[in-house]
Amino acid sequence: PTQALVFRLDGDKDMLNFQVGHEVQISGPVTEIASETTPAKMKVDSLLYLSRSCWQRGTMEPTAPAAK
């Protein structure tokens, strides 16, 4: 199985929390390289809302929202 690519997002906390469980497209520079214990960090320059639900790759089933 393919492992997910994970980034810590650096941006407006309220705006990012509002998008939990939504499918979004985020762009911006990587500001810290990943290590063995922490994911890479990305500065959020823009966020494009795509869908109210995240979809499990390869299915038509929405995934359960992440715990806050």
PDB file with one MODEL, atoms N, CA, C and O in Angstrom:
MODEL        1
ATOM      1  N   PRO A   1       0.823  -1.198   0.000  1.00  0.00           N
ATOM      2  CA  PRO A   1       0.000   0.000   0.000  1.00  0.00           C
ATOM      3  C   PRO A   1       0.865   1.259   0.000  1.00  0.00           C
ATOM      4  O   PRO A   1       1.966   1.276   0.550  1.00  0.00           O
ATOM      5  N   THR A   2       0.350   2.292  -0.619  1.00  0.00           N
ATOM      6  CA  THR A   2       1.035   3.576  -0.680  1.00  0.00           C
ATOM      7  C   THR A   2       0.861   4.324   0.631  1.00  0.00           C
ATOM      8  O   THR A   2      -0.234   4.370   1.192  1.00  0.00           O
ATOM      9  N   GLN A   3       1.958   4.913   1.117  1.00  0.00           N
ATOM     10  CA  GLN A   3       1.897   5.685   2.358  1.00  0.00           C
ATOM     11  C   GLN A   3       1.480   7.116   2.031  1.00  0.00           C
ATOM     12  O   GLN A   3       1.913   7.677   1.024  1.00  0.00           O
ATOM     13  N   ALA A   4       0.644   7.702   2.875  1.00  0.00           N
ATOM     14  CA  ALA A   4       0.176   9.074   2.678  1.00  0.00           C
ATOM     15  C   ALA A   4       1.322  10.066   2.861  1.00  0.00           C
ATOM     16  O   ALA A   4       2.225   9.849   3.669  1.00  0.00           O
ATOM     17  N   LEU A   5       1.272  11.145   2.108  1.00  0.00           N
ATOM     18  CA  LEU A   5       2.227  12.236   2.252  1.00  0.00           C
ATOM     19  C   LEU A   5       1.639  13.213   3.266  1.00  0.00           C
ATOM     20  O   LEU A   5       0.531  13.714   3.071  1.00  0.00           O
ATOM     21  N   VAL A   6       2.367  13.487   4.340  1.00  0.00           N
ATOM     22  CA  VAL A   6       1.851  14.295   5.444  1.00  0.00           C
ATOM     23  C   VAL A   6       2.667  15.568   5.587  1.00  0.00           C
ATOM     24  O   VAL A   6       3.897  15.537   5.538  1.00  0.00           O
ATOM     25  N   PHE A   7       1.965  16.705   5.768  1.00  0.00           N
ATOM     26  CA  PHE A   7       2.597  17.998   6.028  1.00  0.00           C
ATOM     27  C   PHE A   7       1.950  18.623   7.253  1.00  0.00           C
ATOM     28  O   PHE A   7       0.748  18.463   7.464  1.00  0.00           O
ATOM     29  N   ARG A   8       2.724  19.330   8.063  1.00  0.00           N
ATOM     30  CA  ARG A   8       2.173  20.221   9.087  1.00  0.00           C
ATOM     31  C   ARG A   8       1.890  21.526   8.364  1.00  0.00           C
ATOM     32  O   ARG A   8       2.747  22.019   7.631  1.00  0.00           O
ATOM     33  N   LEU A   9       0.716  22.091   8.551  1.00  0.00           N
ATOM     34  CA  LEU A   9       0.342  23.311   7.848  1.00  0.00           C
ATOM     35  C   LEU A   9       0.536  24.521   8.745  1.00  0.00           C
ATOM     36  O   LEU A   9       0.117  24.525   9.903  1.00  0.00           O
ATOM     37  N   ASP A  10       1.176  25.549   8.196  1.00  0.00           N
ATOM     38  CA  ASP A  10       1.411  26.804   8.889  1.00  0.00           C
ATOM     39  C   ASP A  10       0.513  27.846   8.244  1.00  0.00           C
ATOM     40  O   ASP A  10       0.790  28.318   7.142  1.00  0.00           O
ATOM     41  N   GLY A  11      -0.570  28.205   8.939  1.00  0.00           N
ATOM     42  CA  GLY A  11      -1.512  29.178   8.389  1.00  0.00           C
ATOM     43  C   GLY A  11      -2.477  29.621   9.473  1.00  0.00           C
ATOM     44  O   GLY A  11      -2.282  29.317  10.650  1.00  0.00           O
ATOM     45  N   ASP A  12      -3.512  30.336   9.076  1.00  0.00           N
ATOM     46  CA  ASP A  12      -4.521  30.824  10.005  1.00  0.00           C
ATOM     47  C   ASP A  12      -5.233  29.635  10.663  1.00  0.00           C
ATOM     48  O   ASP A  12      -5.914  28.865   9.987  1.00  0.00           O
ATOM     49  N   LYS A  13      -5.073  29.490  11.978  1.00  0.00           N
ATOM     50  CA  LYS A  13      -5.598  28.342  12.705  1.00  0.00           C
ATOM     51  C   LYS A  13      -7.115  28.198  12.546  1.00  0.00           C
ATOM     52  O   LYS A  13      -7.599  27.093  12.304  1.00  0.00           O
ATOM     53  N   ASP A  14      -7.865  29.278  12.675  1.00  0.00           N
ATOM     54  CA  ASP A  14      -9.325  29.209  12.556  1.00  0.00           C
ATOM     55  C   ASP A  14      -9.744  28.773  11.156  1.00  0.00           C
ATOM     56  O   ASP A  14     -10.651  27.954  11.008  1.00  0.00           O
ATOM     57  N   MET A  15      -9.094  29.312  10.133  1.00  0.00           N
ATOM     58  CA  MET A  15      -9.425  28.951   8.752  1.00  0.00           C
ATOM     59  C   MET A  15      -9.111  27.482   8.494  1.00  0.00           C
ATOM     60  O   MET A  15      -9.897  26.787   7.849  1.00  0.00           O
ATOM     61  N   LEU A  16      -7.965  26.998   8.994  1.00  0.00           N
ATOM     62  CA  LEU A  16      -7.603  25.600   8.783  1.00  0.00           C
ATOM     63  C   LEU A  16      -8.515  24.663   9.571  1.00  0.00           C
ATOM     64  O   LEU A  16      -8.927  23.629   9.045  1.00  0.00           O
ATOM     65  N   ASN A  17      -8.838  25.001  10.815  1.00  0.00           N
ATOM     66  CA  ASN A  17      -9.746  24.163  11.617  1.00  0.00           C
ATOM     67  C   ASN A  17     -11.122  24.063  10.972  1.00  0.00           C
ATOM     68  O   ASN A  17     -11.762  23.015  11.055  1.00  0.00           O
ATOM     69  N   PHE A  18     -11.589  25.134  10.330  1.00  0.00           N
ATOM     70  CA  PHE A  18     -12.892  25.128   9.658  1.00  0.00           C
ATOM     71  C   PHE A  18     -12.907  24.110   8.527  1.00  0.00           C
ATOM     72  O   PHE A  18     -13.971  23.594   8.185  1.00  0.00           O
ATOM     73  N   GLN A  19     -11.758  23.809   7.941  1.00  0.00           N
ATOM     74  CA  GLN A  19     -11.685  22.907   6.788  1.00  0.00           C
ATOM     75  C   GLN A  19     -11.477  21.439   7.165  1.00  0.00           C
ATOM     76  O   GLN A  19     -11.403  20.596   6.272  1.00  0.00           O
ATOM     77  N   VAL A  20     -11.380  21.105   8.451  1.00  0.00           N
ATOM     78  CA  VAL A  20     -11.182  19.712   8.864  1.00  0.00           C
ATOM     79  C   VAL A  20     -12.328  18.858   8.327  1.00  0.00           C
ATOM     80  O   VAL A  20     -13.499  19.195   8.506  1.00  0.00           O
ATOM     81  N   GLY A  21     -11.985  17.753   7.669  1.00  0.00           N
ATOM     82  CA  GLY A  21     -12.978  16.863   7.085  1.00  0.00           C
ATOM     83  C   GLY A  21     -13.368  17.225   5.666  1.00  0.00           C
ATOM     84  O   GLY A  21     -14.063  16.453   5.004  1.00  0.00           O
ATOM     85  N   HIS A  22     -12.934  18.388   5.182  1.00  0.00           N
ATOM     86  CA  HIS A  22     -13.227  18.810   3.811  1.00  0.00           C
ATOM     87  C   HIS A  22     -12.054  18.435   2.912  1.00  0.00           C
ATOM     88  O   HIS A  22     -10.927  18.266   3.377  1.00  0.00           O
ATOM     89  N   GLU A  23     -12.334  18.309   1.630  1.00  0.00           N
ATOM     90  CA  GLU A  23     -11.270  18.110   0.656  1.00  0.00           C
ATOM     91  C   GLU A  23     -10.865  19.492   0.150  1.00  0.00           C
ATOM     92  O   GLU A  23     -11.703  20.242  -0.349  1.00  0.00           O
ATOM     93  N   VAL A  24      -9.591  19.826   0.277  1.00  0.00           N
ATOM     94  CA  VAL A  24      -9.085  21.128  -0.153  1.00  0.00           C
ATOM     95  C   VAL A  24      -7.795  20.939  -0.946  1.00  0.00           C
ATOM     96  O   VAL A  24      -7.140  19.901  -0.862  1.00  0.00           O
ATOM     97  N   GLN A  25      -7.454  21.947  -1.700  1.00  0.00           N
ATOM     98  CA  GLN A  25      -6.164  21.996  -2.394  1.00  0.00           C
ATOM     99  C   GLN A  25      -5.386  23.139  -1.780  1.00  0.00           C
ATOM    100  O   GLN A  25      -5.846  24.281  -1.781  1.00  0.00           O
ATOM    101  N   ILE A  26      -4.206  22.838  -1.252  1.00  0.00           N
ATOM    102  CA  ILE A  26      -3.387  23.835  -0.573  1.00  0.00           C
ATOM    103  C   ILE A  26      -2.096  24.012  -1.339  1.00  0.00           C
ATOM    104  O   ILE A  26      -1.495  23.038  -1.792  1.00  0.00           O
ATOM    105  N   SER A  27      -1.665  25.260  -1.485  1.00  0.00           N
ATOM    106  CA  SER A  27      -0.370  25.502  -2.115  1.00  0.00           C
ATOM    107  C   SER A  27       0.426  26.481  -1.271  1.00  0.00           C
ATOM    108  O   SER A  27      -0.124  27.322  -0.559  1.00  0.00           O
ATOM    109  N   GLY A  28       1.743  26.340  -1.376  1.00  0.00           N
ATOM    110  CA  GLY A  28       2.661  27.189  -0.638  1.00  0.00           C
ATOM    111  C   GLY A  28       4.009  26.498  -0.542  1.00  0.00           C
ATOM    112  O   GLY A  28       4.147  25.337  -0.927  1.00  0.00           O
ATOM    113  N   PRO A  29       4.998  27.208  -0.031  1.00  0.00           N
ATOM    114  CA  PRO A  29       6.342  26.633   0.047  1.00  0.00           C
ATOM    115  C   PRO A  29       6.508  25.689   1.241  1.00  0.00           C
ATOM    116  O   PRO A  29       5.885  25.869   2.287  1.00  0.00           O
ATOM    117  N   VAL A  30       7.352  24.695   1.059  1.00  0.00           N
ATOM    118  CA  VAL A  30       7.756  23.835   2.173  1.00  0.00           C
ATOM    119  C   VAL A  30       8.802  24.620   2.954  1.00  0.00           C
ATOM    120  O   VAL A  30       9.817  25.042   2.400  1.00  0.00           O
ATOM    121  N   THR A  31       8.543  24.814   4.250  1.00  0.00           N
ATOM    122  CA  THR A  31       9.422  25.659   5.065  1.00  0.00           C
ATOM    123  C   THR A  31      10.320  24.868   6.004  1.00  0.00           C
ATOM    124  O   THR A  31      11.293  25.410   6.528  1.00  0.00           O
ATOM    125  N   GLU A  32      10.006  23.592   6.226  1.00  0.00           N
ATOM    126  CA  GLU A  32      10.861  22.716   7.045  1.00  0.00           C
ATOM    127  C   GLU A  32      10.835  21.327   6.430  1.00  0.00           C
ATOM    128  O   GLU A  32       9.784  20.838   6.015  1.00  0.00           O
ATOM    129  N   ILE A  33      11.989  20.704   6.377  1.00  0.00           N
ATOM    130  CA  ILE A  33      12.118  19.354   5.833  1.00  0.00           C
ATOM    131  C   ILE A  33      11.665  18.349   6.882  1.00  0.00           C
ATOM    132  O   ILE A  33      11.864  18.565   8.077  1.00  0.00           O
ATOM    133  N   ALA A  34      11.061  17.255   6.443  1.00  0.00           N
ATOM    134  CA  ALA A  34      10.621  16.203   7.356  1.00  0.00           C
ATOM    135  C   ALA A  34      11.817  15.528   8.011  1.00  0.00           C
ATOM    136  O   ALA A  34      12.902  15.449   7.436  1.00  0.00           O
ATOM    137  N   SER A  35      11.593  15.046   9.223  1.00  0.00           N
ATOM    138  CA  SER A  35      12.598  14.245   9.913  1.00  0.00           C
ATOM    139  C   SER A  35      11.966  12.890  10.229  1.00  0.00           C
ATOM    140  O   SER A  35      10.837  12.622   9.818  1.00  0.00           O
ATOM    141  N   GLU A  36      12.674  12.052  10.943  1.00  0.00           N
ATOM    142  CA  GLU A  36      12.123  10.744  11.307  1.00  0.00           C
ATOM    143  C   GLU A  36      10.923  10.868  12.237  1.00  0.00           C
ATOM    144  O   GLU A  36      10.068   9.982  12.263  1.00  0.00           O
ATOM    145  N   THR A  37      10.848  11.953  13.000  1.00  0.00           N
ATOM    146  CA  THR A  37       9.786  12.091  13.998  1.00  0.00           C
ATOM    147  C   THR A  37       8.730  13.143  13.662  1.00  0.00           C
ATOM    148  O   THR A  37       7.658  13.144  14.268  1.00  0.00           O
ATOM    149  N   THR A  38       9.003  14.033  12.717  1.00  0.00           N
ATOM    150  CA  THR A  38       8.027  15.077  12.377  1.00  0.00           C
ATOM    151  C   THR A  38       7.865  15.197  10.864  1.00  0.00           C
ATOM    152  O   THR A  38       8.830  15.028  10.118  1.00  0.00           O
ATOM    153  N   PRO A  39       6.645  15.487  10.410  1.00  0.00           N
ATOM    154  CA  PRO A  39       6.433  15.684   8.973  1.00  0.00           C
ATOM    155  C   PRO A  39       6.986  17.037   8.515  1.00  0.00           C
ATOM    156  O   PRO A  39       7.304  17.900   9.333  1.00  0.00           O
ATOM    157  N   ALA A  40       7.091  17.201   7.215  1.00  0.00           N
ATOM    158  CA  ALA A  40       7.517  18.484   6.645  1.00  0.00           C
ATOM    159  C   ALA A  40       6.495  19.558   7.018  1.00  0.00           C
ATOM    160  O   ALA A  40       5.333  19.251   7.282  1.00  0.00           O
ATOM    161  N   LYS A  41       6.932  20.813   7.039  1.00  0.00           N
ATOM    162  CA  LYS A  41       6.048  21.935   7.359  1.00  0.00           C
ATOM    163  C   LYS A  41       5.844  22.759   6.086  1.00  0.00           C
ATOM    164  O   LYS A  41       6.793  23.023   5.348  1.00  0.00           O
ATOM    165  N   MET A  42       4.594  23.161   5.839  1.00  0.00           N
ATOM    166  CA  MET A  42       4.236  23.903   4.629  1.00  0.00           C
ATOM    167  C   MET A  42       3.506  25.183   5.014  1.00  0.00           C
ATOM    168  O   MET A  42       2.556  25.141   5.795  1.00  0.00           O
ATOM    169  N   LYS A  43       3.937  26.316   4.476  1.00  0.00           N
ATOM    170  CA  LYS A  43       3.266  27.606   4.673  1.00  0.00           C
ATOM    171  C   LYS A  43       2.082  27.664   3.713  1.00  0.00           C
ATOM    172  O   LYS A  43       2.256  27.519   2.503  1.00  0.00           O
ATOM    173  N   VAL A  44       0.879  27.874   4.245  1.00  0.00           N
ATOM    174  CA  VAL A  44      -0.321  27.928   3.411  1.00  0.00           C
ATOM    175  C   VAL A  44      -0.429  29.310   2.777  1.00  0.00           C
ATOM    176  O   VAL A  44      -0.751  30.289   3.451  1.00  0.00           O
ATOM    177  N   ASP A  45      -0.156  29.380   1.468  1.00  0.00           N
ATOM    178  CA  ASP A  45      -0.318  30.638   0.725  1.00  0.00           C
ATOM    179  C   ASP A  45      -1.713  30.746   0.133  1.00  0.00           C
ATOM    180  O   ASP A  45      -2.276  31.837   0.045  1.00  0.00           O
ATOM    181  N   SER A  46      -2.275  29.595  -0.277  1.00  0.00           N
ATOM    182  CA  SER A  46      -3.643  29.618  -0.801  1.00  0.00           C
ATOM    183  C   SER A  46      -4.328  28.303  -0.486  1.00  0.00           C
ATOM    184  O   SER A  46      -3.687  27.256  -0.394  1.00  0.00           O
ATOM    185  N   LEU A  47      -5.647  28.373  -0.322  1.00  0.00           N
ATOM    186  CA  LEU A  47      -6.463  27.207  -0.022  1.00  0.00           C
ATOM    187  C   LEU A  47      -7.680  27.265  -0.924  1.00  0.00           C
ATOM    188  O   LEU A  47      -8.397  28.266  -0.947  1.00  0.00           O
ATOM    189  N   LEU A  48      -7.914  26.190  -1.669  1.00  0.00           N
ATOM    190  CA  LEU A  48      -9.060  26.094  -2.567  1.00  0.00           C
ATOM    191  C   LEU A  48      -9.969  24.991  -2.047  1.00  0.00           C
ATOM    192  O   LEU A  48      -9.557  23.833  -1.982  1.00  0.00           O
ATOM    193  N   TYR A  49     -11.193  25.330  -1.676  1.00  0.00           N
ATOM    194  CA  TYR A  49     -12.188  24.368  -1.195  1.00  0.00           C
ATOM    195  C   TYR A  49     -12.637  23.513  -2.377  1.00  0.00           C
ATOM    196  O   TYR A  49     -13.013  24.051  -3.418  1.00  0.00           O
ATOM    197  N   LEU A  50     -12.602  22.172  -2.229  1.00  0.00           N
ATOM    198  CA  LEU A  50     -13.009  21.267  -3.305  1.00  0.00           C
ATOM    199  C   LEU A  50     -14.293  20.514  -3.001  1.00  0.00           C
ATOM    200  O   LEU A  50     -15.138  20.358  -3.882  1.00  0.00           O
ATOM    201  N   SER A  51     -14.456  20.041  -1.760  1.00  0.00           N
ATOM    202  CA  SER A  51     -15.615  19.210  -1.437  1.00  0.00           C
ATOM    203  C   SER A  51     -15.868  19.229   0.065  1.00  0.00           C
ATOM    204  O   SER A  51     -14.952  19.426   0.863  1.00  0.00           O
ATOM    205  N   ARG A  52     -17.130  19.018   0.431  1.00  0.00           N
ATOM    206  CA  ARG A  52     -17.510  18.948   1.842  1.00  0.00           C
ATOM    207  C   ARG A  52     -16.945  17.694   2.511  1.00  0.00           C
ATOM    208  O   ARG A  52     -16.770  17.672   3.729  1.00  0.00           O
ATOM    209  N   SER A  53     -16.657  16.643   1.722  1.00  0.00           N
ATOM    210  CA  SER A  53     -16.144  15.381   2.253  1.00  0.00           C
ATOM    211  C   SER A  53     -14.820  15.033   1.606  1.00  0.00           C
ATOM    212  O   SER A  53     -14.576  15.363   0.445  1.00  0.00           O
ATOM    213  N   CYS A  54     -13.974  14.368   2.361  1.00  0.00           N
ATOM    214  CA  CYS A  54     -12.776  13.751   1.788  1.00  0.00           C
ATOM    215  C   CYS A  54     -13.198  12.376   1.303  1.00  0.00           C
ATOM    216  O   CYS A  54     -14.010  11.714   1.950  1.00  0.00           O
ATOM    217  N   TRP A  55     -12.669  11.944   0.194  1.00  0.00           N
ATOM    218  CA  TRP A  55     -13.019  10.642  -0.348  1.00  0.00           C
ATOM    219  C   TRP A  55     -11.848   9.703  -0.204  1.00  0.00           C
ATOM    220  O   TRP A  55     -10.700  10.080  -0.441  1.00  0.00           O
ATOM    221  N   GLN A  56     -12.145   8.472   0.189  1.00  0.00           N
ATOM    222  CA  GLN A  56     -11.112   7.461   0.292  1.00  0.00           C
ATOM    223  C   GLN A  56     -10.655   7.119  -1.116  1.00  0.00           C
ATOM    224  O   GLN A  56     -11.469   6.761  -1.967  1.00  0.00           O
ATOM    225  N   ARG A  57      -9.366   7.229  -1.363  1.00  0.00           N
ATOM    226  CA  ARG A  57      -8.806   7.032  -2.699  1.00  0.00           C
ATOM    227  C   ARG A  57      -9.260   5.697  -3.277  1.00  0.00           C
ATOM    228  O   ARG A  57      -9.171   4.664  -2.613  1.00  0.00           O
ATOM    229  N   GLY A  58      -9.747   5.719  -4.519  1.00  0.00           N
ATOM    230  CA  GLY A  58     -10.144   4.508  -5.226  1.00  0.00           C
ATOM    231  C   GLY A  58     -11.537   4.013  -4.895  1.00  0.00           C
ATOM    232  O   GLY A  58     -11.925   2.932  -5.336  1.00  0.00           O
ATOM    233  N   THR A  59     -12.310   4.791  -4.117  1.00  0.00           N
ATOM    234  CA  THR A  59     -13.674   4.376  -3.769  1.00  0.00           C
ATOM    235  C   THR A  59     -14.628   5.538  -3.976  1.00  0.00           C
ATOM    236  O   THR A  59     -14.214   6.653  -4.292  1.00  0.00           O
ATOM    237  N   MET A  60     -15.895   5.265  -3.796  1.00  0.00           N
ATOM    238  CA  MET A  60     -16.918   6.309  -3.826  1.00  0.00           C
ATOM    239  C   MET A  60     -17.439   6.554  -2.415  1.00  0.00           C
ATOM    240  O   MET A  60     -18.528   7.101  -2.239  1.00  0.00           O
ATOM    241  N   GLU A  61     -16.663   6.151  -1.408  1.00  0.00           N
ATOM    242  CA  GLU A  61     -17.062   6.285  -0.018  1.00  0.00           C
ATOM    243  C   GLU A  61     -16.322   7.422   0.665  1.00  0.00           C
ATOM    244  O   GLU A  61     -15.095   7.484   0.584  1.00  0.00           O
ATOM    245  N   PRO A  62     -17.031   8.324   1.337  1.00  0.00           N
ATOM    246  CA  PRO A  62     -16.338   9.366   2.095  1.00  0.00           C
ATOM    247  C   PRO A  62     -15.641   8.755   3.290  1.00  0.00           C
ATOM    248  O   PRO A  62     -16.111   7.764   3.849  1.00  0.00           O
ATOM    249  N   THR A  63     -14.521   9.339   3.684  1.00  0.00           N
ATOM    250  CA  THR A  63     -13.803   8.886   4.866  1.00  0.00           C
ATOM    251  C   THR A  63     -14.400   9.545   6.093  1.00  0.00           C
ATOM    252  O   THR A  63     -15.059  10.580   5.985  1.00  0.00           O
ATOM    253  N   ALA A  64     -14.179   8.964   7.243  1.00  0.00           N
ATOM    254  CA  ALA A  64     -14.645   9.561   8.505  1.00  0.00           C
ATOM    255  C   ALA A  64     -13.787  10.793   8.780  1.00  0.00           C
ATOM    256  O   ALA A  64     -12.584  10.774   8.519  1.00  0.00           O
ATOM    257  N   PRO A  65     -14.386  11.862   9.301  1.00  0.00           N
ATOM    258  CA  PRO A  65     -13.600  13.063   9.640  1.00  0.00           C
ATOM    259  C   PRO A  65     -12.530  12.733  10.668  1.00  0.00           C
ATOM    260  O   PRO A  65     -12.721  11.876  11.531  1.00  0.00           O
ATOM    261  N   ALA A  66     -11.414  13.419  10.566  1.00  0.00           N
ATOM    262  CA  ALA A  66     -10.318  13.243  11.514  1.00  0.00           C
ATOM    263  C   ALA A  66     -10.732  13.781  12.879  1.00  0.00           C
ATOM    264  O   ALA A  66     -11.484  14.751  12.968  1.00  0.00           O
ATOM    265  N   ALA A  67     -10.250  13.159  13.920  1.00  0.00           N
ATOM    266  CA  ALA A  67     -10.513  13.656  15.277  1.00  0.00           C
ATOM    267  C   ALA A  67      -9.788  14.949  15.499  1.00  0.00           C
ATOM    268  O   ALA A  67      -8.659  15.117  15.040  1.00  0.00           O
ATOM    269  N   LYS A  68     -10.418  15.871  16.199  1.00  0.00           N
ATOM    270  CA  LYS A  68      -9.793  17.169  16.481  1.00  0.00           C
ATOM    271  C   LYS A  68      -8.968  17.099  17.723  1.00  0.00           C
ATOM    272  O   LYS A  68      -8.364  18.096  18.121  1.00  0.00           O
TER     273      LYS A  68
ENDMDL
END
